[in-house]
Amino acid sequence: MVTNFEIIEEEKNGVVILRVSGELDALVAPQLKDRLIKLMELDKSYFILDFEGLSHINSLAMGIIRGRLKEIREKNGDIKLVNLNDHITNIFEMVGLDELFQIFETEDEALNSFN
């Protein structure tokens, strides 16, 4: 099965920004999990997930993100979310993840929130 999923990684001021695009489903969600685990092993603990290019997310992917959030916060880090479209926002609100994650309109707002 072909997917249009992609993760682009960038780092600004000690914060790792993962730009996630396409469909984040059961087929590709483990790639995001593996990337976060590898970055955590490199002692990275501040993350922004930029969902501007994300068209869909499923429950497995949300569970993976929630699990990483717990681990990262135990190490005094955090994951912040930016650029959620209305569809993704509605999904996060329906399952209550908007209560766990700080969600920002822009990358700059999210970056500034780490200070």
N, C-alpha and C positions, 0 to 999 in steps of 0.2 A: 504494500500500500504506500502511495506517495503522499507526503504531507508538505505543507508550506510553512512548517515551523522553523523558527530561527531565533538564536540568542546572540546578541552582540554585546560584548563586554567592554566597559570603559571604567577608569578610576579617576575620581576628582576629589582632592583634599582628603584622601584616605577612605572615601566611600566608594564601594563598588556599585556601578550602575549596570544592571542587566536589562537590555532592551529586548523584550520578548514580543515576537510577532507571529502571526498565523493562528493556528488552533492548538491550544494547550490541552491535549487529551491523554487518555491512558497510554497511547502509543509513544508519545514523546515526553510526557511528564517526568519519567525517570532521568531524562537528560538534564532537566532543570535541577532535579534533586542532586544528581552527581556533580553538577557544576557548583552548587552551593556547598556541598560537602568538601569538595576539593579546595574551594576558597577558604572555608573554615579551617581546614588543615594547614593553610598558609597564614593562619592567624588573622584573617579578615573577619570583621564582626559588624561592620556597618554596610547596609545594602539598600539600594533603591531598585525596585522592580518597576520598570517603565512599560506599561501595557498599551501604549499608544497604538501599536500595530496589532494588538491581540483582537481576534474576532470571536474566539470562543474559549471557554475554560470549563473543564468538567470537574466532578466531585473528587476524583482521585488527585488531580492536580491541586485543587484547593487544600486537600488533606496534606499533601506533600509540603506546600507552602506553610501551612499552619504548624506542621511538625518541625520544620526548620526554624520557624519563628521562636518556638519554645526553646529549642537548643541554643539559638543565638542569644536570646534574652538571658538565659542562664549564664552566659559568658559576658553579660553586660553590653551586648550589642543590640541591634534592632534591624528590622526590615520595614521600609516605608514603601508605599505604593503611589504611583503617579499615572496620570493620563488614562484613567479608566473611562471607557465609553459608557453610554447609558445601559447597554445590555450587560456588560461586565459588572457595573455598579449594582444593578438590580439583583444579579446572582449573588454578589457578596452580601447585600442587604438581606436577601431571603434566607441565607444560611447563617447570618449573624457575624460574618467575618469582618464586617465594617466596624464592629465593636472592638475587635482585637487589633486591627491594623490602623495606623495613621495613614489617611489617604489625602493626597495633595493634588492640586490642579496642575502645578508645574514642577519641573525638576529643581529649579532654584529654590522654591519653597521647601521642598523635601530636604535639599542639601543644607539649607539654613537651619532647619529644625534639629540637625545633629549638633549644632553649636550651643 
